[in-house]
């Protein structure tokens, strides 16, 4: 692995690359959040045949913080992704997004075009806030009564204290990551989530949405993205498989895979299945490009 910083106008952006000498079409990984950071675990295993690049978005992980929260917008992150790709020399590339990173990948492709994009890999996809909220409400309805009431009371009162936080973690252990205990690297990553970015763009939790992304809906525009698309989710994902199927049908050329016994972080819950799904897609897509 090699890591370094890109000096962009808005600040230093951390990036790393695994398998830099690989001959296959590179992958550029776009992390979730917003406000999270890159987790190379499992995904870096794809570097056996091709370079796999990671970067931390502005305000996230090892990258610089912005001067103020007005920098944390879809528009700025699209421009940042364009500059990161240009500076890394990724003329031909697969974009792999996780959660919020799938919205960023698709927003980038819609605004900048598909030139040089070999395919889109969208994991735990978030492409519509209304659909995401619908899925979270359905998930909450399936939680124990005490958890449901704590969430409802917190949202009604605006008090997101201990009761709400406890209910939130109950929800996360069912729909975000079902491993028990969570791996150390995941706990460390959640500890480094930047609430300034997350709260500005999203809200106080995965299911209480109050940020600037509350009106995002890319679904009507997905028909413009003709590149090969792979959508992956867990069978207990925050991104409900039925909604992910809706996304698949909105793209002209997409396939879907549902990982059993897994949730939003299905790639670390079922790594062998995840890697097989991704490698099969890459192999098939690479062959069509030859």
C-alpha positions in Angstrom: 0.0 0.0 0.0 1.1 3.5 -0.8 -0.5 6.6 0.7 0.0 10.3 0.1 -1.9 13.6 0.0 -3.3 15.6 -2.9 -3.0 19.3 -2.6 -6.4 20.6 -3.7 -7.6 24.2 -3.5 -9.8 23.5 -0.6 -7.2 21.5 1.4 -5.1 18.3 1.5 -7.0 15.1 0.5 -5.6 11.8 1.7 -5.5 8.8 -0.7 -4.0 5.4 -0.8 -3.5 2.7 -3.4 -3.2 -1.1 -3.2 -1.8 -3.2 -6.1 -0.5 -0.1 -7.9 1.4 -2.2 -10.5 -1.7 -4.3 -11.4 -2.7 -4.3 -15.1 -6.5 -4.4 -14.7 -8.7 -1.4 -14.9 -8.4 0.4 -11.5 -11.1 0.9 -8.9 -11.7 4.2 -7.2 -13.5 3.6 -3.9 -15.9 6.4 -2.6 -16.6 6.0 1.1 -20.0 6.5 2.8 -21.2 8.8 5.5 -21.3 11.6 4.7 -18.4 12.3 7.1 -17.1 8.7 7.4 -13.7 7.6 6.0 -12.1 5.0 3.9 -12.0 1.4 5.2 -9.7 -0.7 3.0 -10.5 -4.0 4.8 -11.9 -6.6 2.4 -12.1 -4.2 -0.6 -8.3 -4.0 -0.9 -8.3 -7.7 -1.6 -9.5 -6.8 -5.1 -6.0 -5.4 -5.7 -4.8 -8.9 -6.7 -5.5 -8.1 -10.4 -5.8 -4.3 -10.5 -5.0 -1.1 -8.5 -7.6 -0.2 -5.9 -7.6 3.5 -4.8 -9.1 5.0 -1.7 -9.5 8.6 -0.7 -11.0 10.5 2.2 -13.4 13.3 1.2 -12.9 16.8 2.5 -13.7 16.9 6.2 -13.3 13.2 6.6 -10.7 10.8 8.0 -7.1 11.9 7.3 -8.1 14.8 4.9 -8.3 18.4 5.9 -11.4 20.0 7.4 -13.1 22.7 5.5 -13.1 26.3 6.8 -16.9 26.1 7.4 -19.8 23.8 6.8 -20.9 25.5 3.5 -18.1 23.5 1.8 -19.9 20.2 2.6 -22.2 19.9 -0.4 -22.9 17.5 -3.3 -21.6 20.1 -5.8 -18.3 20.5 -4.0 -17.8 16.7 -3.5 -18.5 16.1 -7.2 -15.8 18.6 -8.1 -13.5 17.0 -5.6 -14.0 13.6 -7.0 -13.4 14.9 -10.5 -10.1 16.5 -9.4 -9.0 13.4 -7.4 -9.6 11.2 -10.5 -7.7 13.6 -12.7 -4.8 13.9 -10.3 -4.5 10.2 -10.0 -4.5 9.7 -13.7 -7.5 7.4 -13.7 -8.5 7.8 -17.4 -10.3 4.4 -17.3 -11.8 3.4 -13.9 -14.5 1.6 -12.0 -16.2 3.8 -9.4 -17.2 1.8 -6.3 -19.4 3.7 -3.9 -20.6 2.7 -0.4 -23.9 4.2 0.9 -23.6 8.0 0.5 -20.7 7.2 -1.8 -23.2 5.7 -4.3 -25.1 9.0 -4.5 -21.8 10.8 -5.0 -20.6 8.3 -7.7 -23.9 8.7 -9.6 -24.0 12.5 -9.2 -20.5 12.6 -10.6 -21.4 10.4 -13.6 -24.6 12.4 -14.3 -22.8 15.8 -14.2 -19.4 14.9 -15.7 -20.4 12.1 -18.1 -19.4 8.5 -18.5 -16.2 9.0 -20.4 -13.6 6.5 -19.1 -16.0 5.0 -16.5 -15.9 1.2 -17.1 -18.7 0.6 -14.6 -20.4 1.6 -11.4 -20.4 -0.6 -8.3 -23.0 0.6 -5.8 -22.9 -1.1 -2.4 -25.7 -0.5 0.1 -27.0 2.1 -2.4 -28.5 5.5 -1.3 -29.9 7.2 -4.4 -33.1 8.7 -3.0 -33.7 10.2 0.4 -37.5 9.6 0.2 -36.9 5.9 -0.5 -34.2 5.7 2.2 -36.6 7.2 4.7 -39.3 4.9 3.7 -37.1 1.9 4.3 -35.9 3.1 7.7 -39.5 3.7 8.8 -40.3 0.1 7.8 -37.2 -1.2 9.7 -38.1 0.8 12.8 -41.6 -0.7 12.7 -40.0 -4.1 13.0 -37.9 -3.2 16.1 -38.9 -4.0 19.7 -41.5 -1.6 21.2 -39.1 0.0 23.6 -36.7 0.8 20.7 -39.5 2.2 18.6 -40.8 4.4 21.4 -37.3 5.8 22.2 -36.8 6.8 18.6 -40.2 8.3 18.3 -39.8 10.3 21.5 -36.4 11.6 20.5 -37.6 12.7 17.1 -40.7 14.4 18.6 -39.0 16.2 21.4 -35.6 16.9 19.7 -33.9 15.2 22.7 -31.4 12.8 21.3 -29.9 11.8 24.6 -29.2 8.4 26.1 -32.5 6.8 25.4 -32.4 7.7 21.7 -28.7 6.8 21.4 -29.3 3.4 22.9 -32.2 2.7 20.5 -30.0 3.9 17.6 -27.4 1.4 18.5 -30.0 -1.4 18.7 -31.0 -0.4 15.2 -27.4 -0.3 13.9 -26.6 -3.8 15.2 -29.6 -5.1 13.2 -29.3 -3.0 10.0 -25.8 -1.5 9.8 -23.5 -4.3 11.0 -24.7 -7.6 12.4 -21.3 -8.8 13.6 -20.9 -9.1 17.4 -18.8 -7.6 18.6 -18.0 -5.0 15.9 -14.4 -5.4 14.6 -12.0 -3.0 16.1 -11.3 -1.2 12.8 -15.1 -0.5 12.4 -15.4 0.8 16.0 -12.4 3.0 15.3 -13.9 4.3 12.0 -17.2 5.2 13.7 -15.2 7.0 16.4 -13.6 9.1 13.7 -16.8 10.0 11.9 -17.0 13.8 11.6 -20.3 14.9 13.0 -19.9 18.3 11.4 -20.2 16.8 8.0 -22.8 14.1 8.9 -25.1 16.5 10.8 -24.9 19.2 8.1 -25.7 16.9 5.2 -27.7 14.1 6.8 -28.9 14.4 10.5 -28.3 12.9 13.9 -28.7 9.2 12.8 -29.2 7.0 9.8 -33.0 7.4 10.2 -33.5 10.9 11.5 -32.9 13.0 8.4 -32.7 16.8 8.7 -29.7 17.8 6.6 -29.1 19.2 3.1 -29.5 15.8 1.5 -33.2 15.5 2.6 -34.5 16.3 -1.0 -32.0 14.3 -3.0 -33.5 12.0 -5.6 -31.4 10.7 -8.4 -33.8 8.0 -9.6 -35.5 9.9 -12.4 -32.0 10.6 -14.0 -30.5 7.1 -13.7 -31.8 6.2 -17.2 -29.0 8.4 -18.5 -26.3 6.2 -17.0 -25.7 3.5 -19.6 -22.5 2.1 -18.2 -22.6 -1.4 -16.6 -23.9 -1.1 -13.0 -23.7 -3.6 -10.2 -26.0 -3.0 -7.1 -25.2 -4.9 -4.0 -27.0 -5.0 -0.6 -27.5 -7.2 2.4 -30.8 -9.0 3.0 -31.1 -7.0 6.2 -29.6 -3.8 4.7 -30.8 -0.3 5.5 -31.0 -0.2 1.7 -34.0 -2.6 1.4 -33.5 -5.2 -1.4 -36.9 -4.2 -2.8 -35.8 -0.6 -3.1 -32.5 -1.7 -4.6 -34.5 -3.6 -7.2 -36.3 -0.4 -8.0 -32.9 1.2 -8.6 -31.8 -1.7 -10.8 -34.9 -1.2 -13.0 -34.2 2.6 -13.3 -30.7 1.9 -14.9 -30.5 0.8 -18.5 -27.8 -1.8 -17.8 -27.8 -3.0 -14.2 -27.6 -6.2 -12.2 -28.4 -6.8 -8.5 -26.9 -9.1 -5.9 -28.3 -9.6 -2.4 -25.9 -10.9 0.2 -27.5 -13.4 2.7 -27.1 -12.9 6.4 -25.9 -9.4 6.1 -26.8 -5.8 6.4 -25.5 -2.4 5.3 -21.8 -3.3 5.8 -22.3 -6.6 4.0 -18.8 -6.6 2.6 -17.2 -7.1 6.1 -20.0 -9.4 7.3 -19.8 -11.8 4.4 -16.4 -11.0 2.7 -16.0 -14.1 0.7 -19.5 -13.8 -0.9 -19.0 -10.1 -1.5 -15.6 -10.5 -3.2 -17.0 -13.3 -5.4 -19.9 -11.0 -6.5 -17.6 -8.1 -7.3 -14.9 -10.2 -9.1 -17.5 -11.9 -11.3 -18.9 -8.5 -12.3 -15.4 -7.1 -13.0 -14.4 -10.1 -15.0 -17.6 -10.0 -17.1 -17.3 -6.3 -17.7 -13.6 -6.4 -18.5 -14.2 -9.1 -21.1 -16.9 -7.0 -22.8 -14.4 -4.1 -23.1 -11.8 -6.2 -24.9 
